[in-house]
Amino acid sequence: MSDNYDSRTASHYAAFRPPLHQLILSDAVADLPKFTLGLDIGCGIGHSSIALKSQCASVIGIEPSDAMLTLAIEQKPTDIRYIKGTGDAIPIESDTIDIVTFAGSLFYAKSDKLTHELKRVCRPNAIVVAYDFEVILEQTLLMLGVVLERPVCDYNHTINFSGCSGFSEIAVVAKEIKLHVTAEELAHILLSSTRRYGVLTGRFGENRLHEKLANKIKQESSSPHILVNTYYSTYRL
């Protein structure tokens, strides 16, 4: 589920992102050979497409937002092509795709039209991976003297294709991982959400906020880290 971003939080988002897409996806397809052509539906600004590229010779990223596509294209990755589109009308020829990924996008995309389109564009025995993650920052915020309640929403991190006709389930996995980061990296993560940014500004002031947070984290922890709830499910079509 995406946070809202403004010019301040976007700079921190761009400064450091933990390699969660790569970690989850590599685990999900660990025992499978490299693919020829991958499709990333709901690719956003391209992080998930870049992760998929490590498993494929080439990748197509599909995204309905012009703003997101502009940022993705500016990255100019090798062998990744970005196209405007949606999952219920995929602008790709039939029987061409070897693997499809949904990185936090299936909640918004799942429909009967989507499953029909996947069966159309995929080659026989293609792999479909739906994955998502949730970074847990409550303990870090408490360490900084901040309490931030989670907003109430109906977003489902675990949504998948289990039970859908034609999808042969390979695995459904949920697990927590621990990633060690530097104090500076953790401060960037904290400041990459407008909601957290506002609360932390109220606590520490906006002047040199990133530096203040990094110094405070160093004082409080000799081994900064984040906990992440990860989810993935894999299927064969």
N, C-alpha and C positions, 0 to 999 in steps of 0.2 A: 504494500500500500504506500503510495507516494505522499510525501509531505508537500506543503505549499512552500514556494521559494520566492524570495525577493532578491534584489541586487546584493544585499549583505550576506544572506544565507547561501546564495548560489556560489559565491566565491569560496566559501568553506566547503561546499559540496564538491566543487571542482578541485580543491586543494588536496583532498584525500578521500578515497573510497576504499574500504577494505575489500579484498578480492573474493567476495562471497559468491558472485556468479560463477567464477572459475572453479572454486572449491566444490560447490554443490553439483555443478554440471559434470565435472570430472568424476565425482563419486557416482553419479547416476548412470554414467555410460562407461564405467571403468573397465568392464569386461568385453566391451564391443570394439570392433575395428573402426578405423577412421572412416568417415563418410565422405561422399563426393559433394553433394549439394544440401545445405541446411537452410531451413526457414525459421526465422524468429518473428513470432507474431506479437505485436505490441512492443516493439523494440525500444521505444522511448528515445533517449539520446545516444543509444548504441552500446552501452556497457554489456548487455546480454548478447548482442550480436558478436561483439569482439570475443566474448567467452566462448560462444559457439564456434567461432572460426578456429579455435584451437583444436576442435574435433572434426573439422571439415576442410575440404579443399577450397570451397567458396560458400558464401552465405548471402541470403536475401533477407533484409529486415523490412517488416511491414509495420507501418505506424500511421494512424489517422491524423495526428497533429502536425500541422505545418511547422510550428515553432520547434517541436521536438526534432523533426526531420532536418531542419536547418542546422541545429546543433550537432546532430549525428553526422551529417555530410561534412561538416567542417573538420571532423576528426581525420578524414581521408584515410581510412584503414585500407589495407591491401586486400583485395578479393572479397570485399563486402559491398553489396549494392542495396541502397535504401529506396523503398517505393512507398508512396502514399496508398493506404488501403486499409481494409478491415478484414476480420476473420470470416465474415459471412459472405464476402465477395472477393476472394483472394485473386489478385491480378497476375496469375501465373498459369502456365500451360499445365495440362493434365499429365499425371504420371512422370513427374520430374524430381520430386523431393525425397530425400533419403532419411532425414530427421527433422522434426518440428519441435521447437521449444516455446514455452510460455513462461516468462519470468515475471511472476506477480501480475500477469495480465489476464489469466483465464477467468477470474471472477467477473471481469467486465465483458469478456468475449464469448463465454460459453452459451451455445444455442444449438438448435437443431440444424440451422443453416451452416454453422461452423463445422459440426461433425460431418455434414455432407460434403463441404468444401475440402476438408482434410482428406477424406477418402478419395476425392477427385484428383487432388494435386500430388498425392503421395504414391510412390512406387510400391509394389507388393512387398510386404514385410518391413515397411518403414517404421521408424521408432518415433514415438511421441513422448515428450518429457514436459510435465508441468511442475514448476518449482517456485518456491518463495522463501522468504526469510524475515525474521523479526529481531532487530537489535534491541537487547534489554539494557536499559540505561538507568533504571530506578536507583540501584545501589550507588552508582557513580554520582548521580544527582544528590542523593542523600549525603554522600561524602562531602559534597560542595555546599551543603546546607540548604538544598532546594528540594521541595516536594512538588511533584508534577503528576497529577492524576491522569490516567489514560482517558482519552475521549471515548464516549460510547458510540459504537458504530457496528454495522452488520457485516463488515468485511471479513471474508473467510480465507485465511492463509492456506488451508488444507484442501481447497476445492480441487477436484480431479475428474478423470473420465471413468472411474470405476462404475461398472454397471451399464455403460454405454454399449450399444450393439456394435460389433465389429472391432472393439478395442480389447485386445488380449493382454491382461494385466501381467506385468513382469515383477514389479516391486512397488510398494508404498512405504515410504520411510519418513519418520520424524525424529530428529535428534538435536540435542544442544551441543554447540561447539564453543570452544574458548579460543579467542585470538589475542595474542599479545601485541600491543601497539605502543608507540611512544606517547609521552604526555602531550606533545604537540599534535600528533595525529588524533588522539582522543578528544582534544579540545576542538579540532575541526569537525569531528563527528557531532559533538554536542551542539555546535553552532550552525549545523546544516539544516536546522528546522526553525521556522519562524516562531513557533510556539516556545521551544526551548530558548531561542535567542532572546525573546522578550523577557522571560523569567530570569535568565542569567544576567541580562542587562540590569534588571531591577535589583539584583543581588550584588553585582560587582561594578556596575557602571559601564558605559559603552567605550570609554577611552581605553585603548590597548587591552580590550577584553580577551582576545585570544591569548595574549601573553600572560595575563593575570590567571586565566584558567589553567594554562600549562604549568605555571609555577605552583599553583595550589595543588594540582594533581601530583606533581613531583614531591611536594611536602607530605602528602597524605599516603602515597603508595610508591613502593619501590619496584613494583611490577604491574604497571597499568595494563588492563585488558578489557575486552568486551565479551559478553556472553550473547550468543545468537541462537535463536530457535530456527532450525532449518526444516524444510519440508520438500519432498519431491516424490513424484510418482511416474513410473515409466510404463509404456504400453507398446505393443506391436500391432500394426494395422494389417 
